Amino acid sequence: MYGNTNQITLAQARQEASTIFLAKVFNWMAIGLGLTGVVAYLAAESGIAMQIASSPLFIILILAELGMVFYLSARVDKIQASTATGLFLGYAVLNGLTLSTIFLAYTRSSIAGTFFITAGMFGAMAVYGLVTKRDLSGLGSFLFMGLIGIIIASLVNMFMHSSAMSWVISMAGVLIFTGLTAYDVQRIKTMGEQGIMTQGDEMVRKGSIMGALALYLDFINLFLMLLRFFGGSRD
């Protein structure tokens, strides 16, 4: 009986730790998305979006974002938590500037509608990742290969300009990023259960930032893929 009681207590402790860690991750994700949204809207309203779209600045911003993500992923174990936080927030700002250009192509109502569709799909897959008993680690490897595939296909389509391929890429992207959402949520939940909350504030902060970045990227990419289906052109 005592053994069963200890097992229950340990399971409850792990669940509570996982819940706290997930809350930190989702809070940082929400901050990042909010910052991106505000920056994108202000840039579109002020005319900065037009300047970005009509100059090499767009490519520079994309390269800067990629550099920040790669640096943060490669150096997260060595940098301070404050640096990781600054890089994440800086990335959210730069991405807001980049995403401001969608206001030039799509109507505001369709952007807002697509955002809510994305939020619903993301929320459903996040819940699935939390409650499912199925191990999604194998699915993660498959989805990562799919992600590489759509990146290569997107690069090829930049030269082919095929509308049919663009739709196929978008459909595949929706499937991949909805799957990655469930996978990443389960992975983050497992991190909380395995004791990251006992590794000190510095490690917890960095872990929550990296988790938030993963979910942030899942959300943004899912939003962009869905925008190709539901976005209303301004023309």
N, C-alpha and C positions, 0 to 999 in steps of 0.2 A: 504493500500500500504506500509506504514511504517512497519507494522507487517511482511509482506512478505519479505521486504528488510532485516529486522533484522534476520529472519529465514535463508535467503540465506547467510548472512554474518556469522552467527553462524555455518552453515553447512560447509562453506568454511574454516573457522578457524579449525574446527574439522578435516576436510580432510587434511589440511596442517600439523596439528600436528601429525596426523596418519602417513603421508608420511615421516616426519622427523624421527619419532620413528622407523618406519620400516627400514629406511636407516641405522640407528644406529645398529639395530638388525642384519641386513644382513651383515654389515661391520664386526661386531664381529664374526659372523658365518664364513665369508670368512677367517678372520685371523686364527680362530681355525682350519679350514680345511687345510689351507695352512701350518700351523705349523705341523699338523699331517702328511701331505704328505711329507714334508721335512724330518722330523724325521724318518718316516718309510723307506724312500728311503736310507737315510744315514746309518740307522741301518742294512738294508739289504746289502748294498755295503761293509760295514766294517766287516761283519761277526757276528755282535751282534745278529742279528735275529736268527742265528743257535744256539747260546748259550741260547737265551730265550726259543726257542722251545724245547730244549733238557734238560731243567732243571725246577725245581719248580718255577723259576722266572716268568714264564708265568702265573701261578695261582696267585702268589703274586701280579702281575701287575693288573690282573682282579679284585681281591679283593680291591686293592687300588683305582682303578677307581670307583668301586661301592661305596666305602666309601666316596669318594670325592663328587659324585653326590648326595648321600643321605644327606650328611652334608650340602652341598650348598643349596639343596632344603628345608631342615628343618630349617636352620639358616639364610637364606637370609635376613629376616627382621631385624636381630640383628647385623649382621656383617657389616663392612664398605664396600663401593663399591670397594675399592682397593683390599680388601681381596677376594671378590667375583670374581674380574677380575683375580687375581692370581690363584685362584682355577680353574677357567675355562681354563686358559692357561696351567696350570699344568696338568689338565686332558687331554688336547689336546696332550701334550708331551707324557704322559704315554700311551695314546691310539695309538700314532704313533709307540711307541716301540712294543706294542701288535700287531698292524696291519702289522708290518714289516715281520711277519712270513708268510703272504700270498704270499710273493715273493718266498718262498720256495716251495709252492704248485702250483702256477699258473705262466704262462708266463707273462712277462712285457707287451707285446702287448695286451693280453686279459684283463689284469688289467686296462690298459689305455682305452681300448674300453668300458669296463664295466663302468668306471668312467664317460665317456661321455654319455652313455646311462642313467646312474643314474641322471646326471645333466639335461638331457632333460626331463626325467619324473618328477623330482623334480621341475623344472622350470614350467612345464605345470600345475602341481597341485598347486603350489604357486600362479600362476596367477588365477587359478580357485578360490582359497580361497580368493583372493583379490576382484574379480569382482562378485562372486555369491551373489545373494540376499537371498539365502536359509540359514537359521540358522543351523549351523553344530554342535551346542553344544550337541544335542542328539546323533549325529553320534560319537562324541568324547567318550562318555560313552561306546558305543557299541564297538568301536575300542580298548579302554582300556581293556575291558573284553577279546577281541580277543588276545591282546598282552599277557595277563596273560596266556591264553590258549596255545599259542605257546611256552612260556617259560617253562610251565609244560611239554608239549609234547617234547621239546628239551631235558629236563632233563631225561625224560623216555627213549628217544631214545639213550641217552648216554650208556645205558645198553643193549638196544635191537639191536642197530646197524642196523636198518632197512633202506635200501636205499629208499624204497617206502615212508616210513614215512618222511624221510629227504626231499624228493621232495615235499610232501604235505605241510610240515612246511615252506619250502622256498616259495612256491606259496602263502600260506596264509600270510606269512611275507611281500611279495611284495604288496599284496592288503592292508594290515593293515598300512604299513608305507607310502604308497602313500596317503591313506585316512588321516592319521595323519598329513601329510604335509599340506594338505588343511585346516584341522581343526586348526592346530597351527598357520598358517598364518592369518586366520580369527580372531582367539583369540588375536593375537598380534595387528592386525589392530584395533580391538575393544578397546584394552588397550590405544592405541594412541588417539582414538576418545573420550574416556571417561575422558581424562584429565591428563594422567600420565606425560605429558610434563610440566605441571604446578606445579608439586610436588617437584621441586628442582633437582639440578644436581645429588645429591647422589641417589635419588630414580630412576631417569631416567637411570643412569648407571646400577644400580642393575637390573632394569626391562629389559634393553637391553641385559644384560648378561644372564639372565634367558631365555629370548626369543631366544637368539642365541644358548644357550645350547639345548633347545628343538628342534630347526631346525637342529642343528648339529647332534644330535642323530638320527633324522629322516633320514637325508642324509646318515650317516654312516651305519645304519642298512639296509636301502634300498639297498645301494651299496653291502653289504655283502650277502644279499639275492639274488640279481641279479648275483653276482659273481658265485653262485652255478650253474646258468644256462649258463652263457656266459664265465666263466673262463676256459681257456685252460690249462690242466694239464701239468706240466713240465716233467712228466714221459713219 
